[in-house]
Amino acid sequence: GWPDLVAAVAAARSAGADVTLDIVGGMARPAHLVRGPRGRILRALGMLDDEEALLTREIAAHGVEEVVTVRPPAGELDAFYAEIDLLAAPIR
């Protein structure tokens, strides 16, 4: 999943690789749903994770805030795809 990808970027940077990570599309659940009243109840019951907050903490824990970017969903991705060297789609 995303934690593994963030850890891989941190390891690659530690080894001297000049890598960056752009996460496009955000998380599976929009933040306003996770952090709203219903989301708070589900999180308290252990039935929902705030994936965006978890990802932000993971990025900070690995010290890669300067090279990892989380971008909102974009309608047209052709220009983005033209710029990348590798595409990863991690899942849990």
C-alpha positions in Angstrom: 0.0 0.0 0.0 0.9 3.7 0.3 3.0 3.2 3.4 5.3 0.8 1.5 5.6 3.2 -1.4 6.5 6.1 0.8 9.1 3.8 2.6 10.5 2.8 -0.7 10.9 6.5 -1.7 12.7 7.2 1.6 15.0 4.2 1.1 15.8 5.2 -2.4 16.6 8.8 -1.4 18.8 7.4 1.5 20.7 5.4 -1.1 21.3 8.6 -3.2 18.6 8.2 -5.8 16.9 11.4 -7.0 13.3 10.3 -6.8 10.1 12.1 -6.2 6.6 10.8 -5.6 3.3 12.3 -6.8 0.2 10.7 -5.5 -2.6 11.8 -7.8 -6.3 11.4 -6.9 -6.1 11.7 -3.2 -7.3 8.9 -0.9 -10.1 6.5 -1.4 -12.5 8.4 0.8 -12.7 12.2 0.7 -11.5 13.9 3.8 -14.8 15.7 4.5 -16.6 12.3 4.8 -13.9 10.8 7.1 -13.7 13.9 9.3 -17.5 14.7 9.4 -19.8 13.5 12.2 -20.5 10.1 10.6 -16.8 9.6 10.0 -15.9 10.4 13.5 -18.3 7.9 14.8 -17.1 5.2 12.5 -13.4 6.0 13.4 -14.3 5.8 17.1 -15.8 2.3 16.4 -12.6 1.2 14.6 -14.6 0.9 11.3 -12.9 3.6 9.3 -9.4 5.0 8.9 -8.5 8.6 8.0 -6.2 7.5 5.2 -5.2 11.1 4.4 -4.0 11.8 7.9 -2.3 8.4 8.1 -0.5 9.1 4.8 0.6 12.6 6.0 2.0 11.1 9.2 3.8 8.3 7.2 5.4 10.9 4.9 6.6 13.0 7.9 7.8 9.9 9.7 10.1 9.1 6.8 11.2 12.7 6.3 10.2 12.9 2.7 7.8 15.9 2.8 9.9 17.8 0.3 9.7 15.0 -2.3 6.2 13.5 -1.9 3.2 15.4 -3.2 -0.4 14.5 -2.8 -2.4 16.0 -5.7 -6.2 16.2 -5.9 -8.0 14.2 -8.6 -7.4 15.7 -12.1 -9.7 15.4 -15.1 -6.9 15.4 -17.7 -3.9 13.3 -16.9 -2.1 13.1 -20.3 0.4 15.8 -19.4 1.1 14.1 -16.0 1.6 10.7 -17.6 4.0 12.3 -20.2 6.3 13.5 -17.3 6.5 10.3 -15.2 9.1 7.5 -15.4 7.2 4.9 -13.3 3.5 4.4 -12.5 2.6 2.5 -9.3 -0.9 1.6 -8.1 -0.4 0.2 -4.5 -3.3 -1.5 -2.8 -3.6 -2.9 0.7 
